[in-house]
Amino acid sequence: MAKIKPFRGVFYNSQKIPELWRVVCPPYDVINARQQEFYHSLSPYNIIQLILGKDIPQQDKYLKAKEYFHKWLQDKILIQDDSYSIYFYLQEYKIKGEKRSRFGFIALLNLAESNSIFSHEHTRIEPKEDRLRLLEAVKANLSPIFVLFRDKLRIIMRIYEEYLKDKKPFMELTDTEGIYHKLWRIDEPYYLNLFQEALKDREIFIADGHHRYEVALNYRQRMREKEKLDSKEEKSFDYIMAYFTPIESRGLLILPIHRLIRGTDISLETLKEKVEKYFSLEEIKDKNQFFFFLEKAGLSQPTLGLYINQHYFILRLKNIAILDKIMHDKPRAYRRLDAAILNSFILEDALNIDTQDKKKVVFGVEPDELIMQADKEENSFVFFLNPVKIEDMLNIACEGHRLPPKSTYFYPKVLSGLIINKHE
């Protein structure tokens, strides 16, 4: 069963930092080099100084993050809550002109109950080593991981409607992407108990933060061995800060992650010939129509898109039964994932490309940016995917399997810098 608890969050002092939008940023793993420079330029107190410090010769960026963190606490740039609280978090955003909102809350998640926590993505050693060094230096969760749970009784929505809806949030801001964020503190025992009851006997699914979660497990094990703790004794490192949102939330959105393929030295005709081994290709002249048809076709069967040399193609499997033959060791939902089909049938089989080769395979969410990049570079083209369905992701995770890397992009991201969990 999942176990959560309130905590004394650390947050920016609004008396010293009146413009909160200047000191927050997205999670470290979605920030590119250009964005890193941008967030560093916004404020000397931007949370990026801690979560993604610059690589400077002869300087340990992890120790530097520790120095910044302690200095900001000392100077009251960051302050700690007086009471143990759970923080209700509402995000309002637009997608394709439609207004949406996603709600959830930030609390501490017990790491000892890891048998009820499911991952859906593979992790890599390099980011885990990076995050472990940062955690060991600052001894704090600087950003919450993002988790999902089932709330069929709508307990979380009821808390918002009955208790928070007409209350002024203690923190609100519009970020640089135009997303509106609101945060409320809740420390009343009745409502804290409601949150805990909502998670009792619930399975938890990690949406974002797989590396930080695995690092927290590793750190916990090290610390418990170091301090020679018995199984009943509980410490602050037995928990990780997490943002919880109900699976039923209408504002829960997964975007597809597309693939730019570079440096293949392959012509359009040769590429078509190789792809036609498994797929039928239909050229679509208009870009808007192309994306409309890609989305529509993907509702009924796995469908990929291809852009190369100003040409757009819809790719449909000639024989869908081949999925069961080639990927028979995977769950049915996995076999029908666009990313799994692209990796297995096109990148690995037809094109002999290592899907982990960062120089040849570039991931991206914005189609226009990838198209522009493909036009700039010779021998480059783009494969477009449809988003993973949430129930498919959950079913695959429950069966003990993980999705191919970079299969899901949950939007909007949970901001770093709103709340920090400082270990005792």
N, C-alpha and C positions, 0 to 999 in steps of 0.2 A: 504494500500500500504506500501511496505517496504521503510524505510528511512535510509540512511547511510550517514556517513560523515568522512572526514579525521581527523587525530589527531596527536598530537606530541608524538610519541612513545618513550618509554624508552628502551634502549638496552645496552648491554655490551660494554664497551670502549675497542676497539681492541688494543689500545696502552698499556693497562694494562692487558688485557686478550687476548693474541694472539692465544691461542688454544681454540676456541669457543666450540669445541666438549666436552671439560671438564666441561662446566658450564650449558649445556642444558640437558633435560631429557624428557621422555614421560609424558603425563598427569598423574596426581596423582592416578587416579582410575584404572590404568592398571599396577601399580608398586607393586610387591609383596615384602615381607620382605627382601628376599635376594637381590633383585634389589635396594631396598632402601639403604641398607648398601653400595652397590657398588657405587651408585651415590654420596652418602655422602663422599665416599673415594676419588672420582676423583678430587675434589677441594673444599676448604672452601667457595668458592663463587658459587658453583653449585646452581641452582635455586631450587633444592629440599629442601635446607635450609629454603626456604620460603613456598613452596607449600605442603611439607610433612616433617615437622620437627620431630625429634625424641621425643618420649614420655619419659621425664626424670622427676623423682619424684621431687616435690616441684618447678617445673618450668612450667610456662605458655608458651606453644609452639607458641601460637598466638602472644603474646606480644614479644616473642623472634624473630618471623618473622618480626614484625614491626621494632624492633631494628636493625636487619640485613639490612632491606630494606633502612631505613633512613641512616644508616652508609655507605652502599655501594653508595648511592647517594652523600653523603657528601664527600666520598673519591674518587669520580669519577670512581668507579668501574662500576657503571651504569651512563649513561648520557642520557639527553633528547634531542630529535630532535629539531632543530631550527625552522623548518617550519611544518605546518600541512600537513601530507602526508597520502597516502594509500600505502600499502606495498605489492607488487606483490610477490607471493611465489610459487616456483617450486620445486617439489620433484621428484627425479629419483630413481627407485628401481627395483629389480628383483623379479619375482615370478615364480616358477617352471622353472627357466632358461630363462624366457622371460623378456626383458627390457621394463619397462613402465615409464611413467611420468604423474604426476598429477599437474595441475596448478590451481591457485586461487589467492585470495588477502585477506589481513587483513585490516579491517576498523571497524568503530563503527556502531553498529546496534541500532536503536531507540527502546526502550522498550515500549513506549506508543502505538506503532502500533502492539501490541501483537495479535490482531485478524487476522493478516496475517502471523503469525508465528505458525507452526504446530510441535507438539512433537509426537514421536512415541514410547517412552518408559515410563514405570511407574517409579516413583522415590520413594526413601525411606527417612524417617525422619532423621535417623542418619547422613548420608552424608550431608544432607542439613544444619543441625545444625552445623556441622564441617566447611563447606564452608562459612556459614554466619559469624561465629566467626572470620574466617580468613579475610574475606572482611571488616568487621567492624574494624579490627585491622590495616590492611595495607592500606585500602582505595584505592585499585588498582585491576584491572583485571590482574592477574599474568599469565594467560594462555587464549588463545582465545577459545571460543566455536567453534564448527565445524558445518557449515550450508550449505545446498544445495539450488540451485535455477535453474530455467530453463533459458537457454541462447541460444535460437534457432537461433538467428542472429549472434552468435559467436563473440559477442562484446569483451569479455575478451580475447579470442584467438587473435583477430585482434589487440588489444592493445599490446599484447606480440610480435606479428610478425612485426608490423609496428614501434614500439617504443623501445622495450626492447631487442629484440633478440640479437642484436650486441653490447649491452651495458654491461659493467662489473657490476656485482651485488655488492651491498655495503656490503653484508654479504654472506658467503658461507662456508659450512663445510660438512664433512662426519661423521655421528653419529656412535655410537658403534654397530649398527646393519648393517652398510654398506650402509645406505640410504644417498643420496646426496641432500643437501638442498641449495637453492639459494634464495636470497631476494633482491629486488630492491625497492628503494624509488621513489615515484611519487608525485610531488607537483605542476606540471604544471596544471593550471586551466582547460585547454581544456580536458586533460585526466581524471582529477578528475570528471569533468562533465559527461564524457562518462561512468565512473563507476556508477555514481548515476543514469544515464538514464537506464543502463542495469538492475538495480534493481527496477526501477519505475514500480508500479503495479504488482510486482512479489510476489508470495507466497514463504515463506521461510520455509524450513524443517530442523529441528535440527537433525544432524547425531550423534554428540557426545557433551556432556556437558549439558545434561538435568538438572542435579542438580544445576550446576552453573547458568544456565539460570533462573530457578525458584527462586534461592537465590537472583539474581540480581533484579528480579521483587519485591520480598519481601523487599529488602533493599531500592529500589527506593520508594516504598510506605511509608515505615517508615520515610525516609528522607524528603519526600515531606510533610508529615503530621507534622513532627517536625519543618520544616522551614516555614510552613503555606503558601505554594506556590500556586498561581493560575494556571489554566490549561495551560495558554499561556507561563508561565515562564519556561525556560529550563535550566537544570543543567547537570553537567557531569555524575551524577549517573542515568540520564535518558537513558544512553547508556551502552551497553556492547561490549567489544572487540570480534570480530568474524572473523573466517576464512571462506570465501565464495568460493565455487567451483561449477562449472556448472554440472548439472545432466548429461549432454551429454558428459562429459569428459571421454575418453577411459581409463584413469588411475584411475577412481573411482572404487574402489574394496571393496566388502563386503566379509569377511571371516565368516565361520560358527563358532559358539561357542558350543563346545561339553559338555557333562555332565558325570562326574565321580560319580558313586553312591557307597557309602561306608556303611559298617556296617549293611548290610541287613540280614545276616545269611541265605542265600538262595542258594540252589544248582542249578547247571546248568539245570537239568531236571525239577525242580520246576519252575524256571524262564521261561523256554521254554513253559511249560504248561500254565502258566499265560498269557504270551504274545500271545500265539496262539488263545486266545479268539477273538482277532481282526486281527491278522497278520499271514501271512504265512512266514515261516523262511527257508532261503536257506543258507547252510553253504558254505563258500568259504575258501579253504585251504591256499591260498597265500595272504599275506597282501597287496601287490601292486595291485593284481587283485581285492581284496575286495574294495579298495578305488576307483578303476577305475569303477567297477560295481555300486558302491553307487552313484557316480557322474552321470554316464550315465543314471541310472534308475530315478534319481531325476529330469531329464530334462522333463520327461513326466508325472510323478505322485509323490506324497509325498512318500519318501522312507527313512527309518532309517537304521542305522548300529548298530550292537552290538558286543562288544568284552568281552568275559568272559572265564577265565581259558584256555588261548591259542587258543580259538575258535573264528572265525569270522562269523557273520551271517548278511545277508541282510533281512530286515523286510519290507514286502509289505502289505498294507491293503487288507483284503479279500473283503471288500465291501466299496468302496469309498463313496457311497451314505450315509453311516452312519454319515459322517462328518456333512452333512446338518441337520440330525436329532438331533444329540447330541449338536452341536454348532450353532443352528438355529438363535440365537440372535447376532451372529457375522457376519461381512461381508464375502463374499465368499473367498476373498484373505486370510483373517485371518484363515478361517477354513482349509486351505490347507498349513498352515505354519508347518514345521517340529516340531518346538518348541511347538506349540499349541497342535499338535497331541500327541507328547511325554508326555507332561504334563497331558493332559486329559485322554488319553486311557491307558497309561502305568504306569506313576509314581503315579497318583492319584487313578485311577480305579483299575488296576491290582495289583499294589504293595503297595497301601495305604501309599505313601510317600508324605510328605509336601514339595512342590517344593521350599518353602522359607527356609527350614531347611539347614543352612550353613554347619552343621556337616555332613549331609548325601549327599548333592548335591554340588559338586565342579565343577566350570566352567573352561574351558580351551580352548585355540585355537590350541595348538600344539598336534596333535594326538599321536606322539611317547612319549611325556612326560606323557600323561594320561595313555597310555598302560603300561609304566614302573611303574607308581604309582599303577595301578591296580594289577600288578604282585607282587608288594611288600606287599600289604595289603590283608589280608584275607577278604573274603566276599565283594569284590569290583569288579565292572565291569563298562564298558563305553558305553554310547550311542553316536553315531556319527550322525551329521546332515549335510544337504546340506545348502548352504548359501541362505539367503533371497534375492529375486529378488527386485531390486531397485523400479520398478514400483508398485509392491505389497505393499512395505513399504509406498510409497507415497499415494496410493489409500486408505490404511487403515487409515493413518493419516488424510486425507481429510474427511473421513467419521466420524471423531471424536473418533476413537478407538486407542488403543495403543497396541503394540506388547507385547508378554510375556517378562518378564525381561531376559536380556542377550540373545537377539535374533540376534543382529548385532554386528560385529566387523569391523569397517572401517579401512582399511590399505592402506598406512602407517599412523600412528598417527601424528598429528600436534605437533611439539615440543613445550615444555614449555621453556621459557627463551630467545626466539628469540626477541619478542617484548612484552612490558608491557604497559598497559594503566593506567596511574596514574590519579586518580580523582583530580579535582581542589580543 
